[in-house]
């Protein structure tokens, strides 16, 4: 359990760090820069995982059945989580891998995220979380809702993603200036060359697929997950209850180690201390992330990558409201201050 969890997490952390796979930045850029490439990359990872996991389920590797849909908590939680990741400067997984790069602001956000997730799942707000997630509106499975085989959803989705990527690849390429390479061969590819986000997403989809059988072998029937394992670490540290240490805990620790390795080998590791304003914003973002993810039943990975691949209502609804949350926060953090500065400058020059 220890070895496979750490290996899977380390692979994910390394690939996300070297591929600069940041969903927070991707969702933000959809609004600010009208750039959808990271969102399209996420769709690739979802499609790869969906095909892989349902093939494994079909082969009898493990069993999985969707639960009920807590619609209200998913909408509210995902929206709040989206606001939180803009303030924190990274989503749950992004915070783990940015912490491995030496960003103290990510350490602050991570600590607050773990604290609030623990409070919401087993602390003073556990009953509140249960009450909010209690009302359900039916099965969470999209396929079961319509009474069809899940492959009737997966195959058209994969075809749609393939069409989108084909159109993206047909567009003229923008040449990005790069420094003269200092490494050669595999070292250049792994630790220096800029990774294509679509290739990075393909690798993340394969790792997400691999996570299912590895996790199932330990008795945990789920794929990648960040929020509950992060909360478990804090709960273990204060209670000493070893039952809280499962495959998911080793997964998130592996993400940190994989990112640290990638950052060190590529020369991107550097301890960066934020100013007071950024520190406070990171702390608030971490708290909102833990609060929102606990209500929504998952973060950008648990809902946005895994539950979407499982073709559940909660995954896709959470993804939509998560994106709306990032756009709302982006307006108040980036757009509105810019307009106010422009208006003030115009008034001075008038």
N, C-alpha and C positions, 0 to 999 in steps of 0.2 A: 504493500500500500504506500509506504513512504517513498520508495524509489520511483514507482510509476507516477505518483502525483507530482513529485519534484521535477522529474524529467519532462512530463507534459507541460507543467507550468513554465519550466525553463525554456522550452522550445517556443512557447507562446510569447514569453517576455522578450526573448531574443529577436524573434521575427517582428513583433510590434515595435521594438526599439529601433531595429535596423531599417524597417520599412516605414518608420514615422507614421504608423497607423493610428491616427488620433481621431476618434469619432466626434469628440467635442469640436475640434477644429473643422471637421468635415461638415457637421450639421450647421455650424456657424457660417462657414463659407457658402453654403447653399443660399443663405439669406444675404450676407454682406457682399460676396463676390460673384454670386450667381454661378458658382462652381459646384457641380454635382459629382465630381469624380470619386471622392471618398464614399459618398452614398452608394454610387454604383458598385464600388469595390465591396462595400458591405453586402450588397445583394449577391455578389459572386460567392462570398463566404457562406451566406445563408443557403444558396442553391447547392453548393458542394456538400455542406453538412446535411442538408435535407435528403439528398440522394443517398449519401453514405449511411446515415442513421436508419432510414426506412429500409434500406437494403439489408442492413444488419438485423433489424427487427424481423424482416421477412425470412431471414435465414435462421431465425431462432436464437440469435446470440443473447438476447435479453428481451424482456417485455416492457412495454410502456403504455400507459393509458392516461389521457388528459383528465384533469379534474374539472371542477365547476368554475365558471367565470365570475369573479368579483368585479363587475364592470366599474362601479363607482370608484373603488379604491385604486384600480389600475389607472383610470383617467387622471384622478387627482395626484396620485403618487408619481406617475411618470412625468406629469407636467412640472411638479416641484423638483423632481430629480433633474429635469432638463435645465431648470434655472440654476440649480446647485452646481452642475458641472461647468457652466460658464464662469461662475464666481470662483470655483476651485481651480479652474484652468486645466481640467482634465476629468474624464469620467472615472468610474471605479477602477477599471483595469489600467486606464491611462495614468491614474494617480500612482498605482503600484509601480508601473514601469518608469514613470518620470522620477519617482523616489529613488529608483536604482541609478538614475543619471546624476543624482546629487542635488536635486532641487529641494531645498528646505521647505519651500511653500507647499510642495506636494506631500512632504512628511506631515506638515501641519494639517492639511486637508485630509490625509489618510487617517490620522489619529482621531480627528473629529468624526469622520465617516464611520470608523470602527466603534467609537463611543456611542453615537446616536443609533447605529444599527443594533448594538447590544441592548441599549435602553428600550428600543422599540420591540425587540424580539423576546427578551426575557427579563427586562427591567421594569421600572415603574410604568412605562407606557405599553407594556405587553397586552394588557386587557383592552386598551384603546385600539391597538393594531388589530386584535382579534375581532373587536366589534365592527370596525370599519370594513374589514375584509369578509365579514359574515354574509351580508346580502349578496346573493348570486342570481344570475339570470339564465342559467342553463349550462349546457356542456361547453367546455373551453375549446373543444375540437371543432374546427371548421368542417372537416369531412363528416363528422358525426351529425353536425347540425343539418347538413343537406342529405345525409344518408348515402354518401358515396364513398368509394375507395379513395384513400388519401393520394394515390398516384394520379388521380384525375385532377388534382390540384398541383402536385409537385411538378409533373411534366410540363403543363402549360407555363408554370412559373419559370422553370429552367429555360424554356424556349424564349420567354420574354426577356430574361436576363441576357441570354446569348445574343438576341437581337440588339439590345441596348449597347452591349459591349462591342458588337460588330460595328455599330454606327459610331461609337466613340473612337474606335481604332481607325476608322476611315477618315477621321478629321485630320487636317494638317497638324503635324507635330510642332510644338513650340520648343526651340532649342534653348536649353538652360545652360548658361556659362558655368563651367566647372574648373576647379584648379587642376593642375597637372598631377596625374596619379603618382603616389609615392610607393604604392604596393603593386604587386603583380599577381596574376593567376587567381587562385581561390581566395587568397587573402584580400585581394582588391575587390572581388565580388562580395565577399562576406562583410568586410569591415570598412570599405571605402566608397564603393560605387553606390549611386543613388538608386534605390529599388523602385521598380514600377509598382504603383499601388494595386494594380490588378493581379500581379504575380504574388504580392504580399497577401492579398485577400484569398487567393487560391491556397496558399500555404496555411493561412489561419483556418480556412474551411476544413482542410485535411486534419489539422491538429484538433479542431473542435469535434470532428468525427471520431478521431482516435480516443478522445477523452471519454466517450460513452462506454465502450467495453472495458477500458481500464478502470473507470470509476465503478462500473457494475460489478467487476471482479472483487471489489472491496465491500460490496453490499449497498453501495450508494447508486441508485438508478437515476442518474442525471448526467448531463454533460458539464460544460464549463459553467462555473458559478462563482461569484465574487463576494456578494454581500454577506450571506450567512457564514461562509468560512472566515471572512474578516472579523465579523462579530464574535465568532467562536474563539479566535485567538485572544481577544481581550477578555472574554468570559473565562477562558482557561487560566490566563495570567492572574486573575483575581480570585478564582475559586479552586484552581488546581484539579478540576474535574477532567480526567483524561478522556472521558467519553466524548468530550467536545472536539477532540482531535481526530478528524477523519480525513479522507482522501482530499477533500476540498481545501482543507487547511494547508496541506503540503503543496497543493496546486498554486495557491496565491503566494506562498513563500518562494516557490519555484519561479513565478513571474518576476519577482524582485531579483532573484539571483541571475536569471537569464538576461534581464535588462542590464544589470550591473556588469555582467561579462561583456555584453555587446558594447556598452558605453565605454568600458575600459579599453577594449581591444581596438575600438575605432577612434579613441582619443576624444570622445565626447563627454566623458565623465568630468564633472567640475562642480564643486560645492558652491551653490549659489544661494545667498541669503537674501530674502525679500525685505523690502521696507515695511514699516509698520502697517501702512494702508493695505498693502498686498497680503500681509500676514492675516489681518483681520478678515479680509475678503475670502482668503483661502479657508480659514476656520469656519466662517459662515457657510461657504459652499460645501464643505465637508459635512456639516450638520444637516443641511438640506438634502444632500445626497443620501445620507443614511436614513433620514426620515422618509424621503420619497421612495427609495428603493424598497424599504420595508413595507410600505403600503401597497406599492405596485407589484410586489412579489418578485422583484428582480431589477437589475440595473441594465445598462446598455449592452452587457454581454448576456446576462441571464434571460432578459426579455428580448432585447434588440437583436441578438445573434442566435440564441438557442431556441427560445420559444417560438420565434418566427419560423425557424427551420422546421420545428415540429408542427407547423401549420396550425397554430392556436390563435384564437381571437385575442387573448391577453397579450401575446407577443406583438402582433401587428398593431393593435390599438395603443399599446404602450409605446411602440416605436414612433407612431404619429404624434402622440402628445408629448413625448420626450423631445422631438424635434421642435414642436411648437413652443415648448418651454425654453429651449436654447435660443430660439428666435426672439421671444419676448425679452429674455435677459440681455441678449445682444443689443436690442434696441436701447435699453436703458443704460447699458455699460459702454457701448461703442457709438451708436448712431446719435442718440439724443445729446450727449455731451459734445459731439462734433458739431452738431447743428447749433448748439448754444454758443460754442466758441466762434463759429463762423458769423453768427448774428452779432456777437459782441464786437468782433473785429470790424464788421461793416458799420456798426454804430460809431466806433471810434474814428474810422476814416471818413465818415460822412461830414 
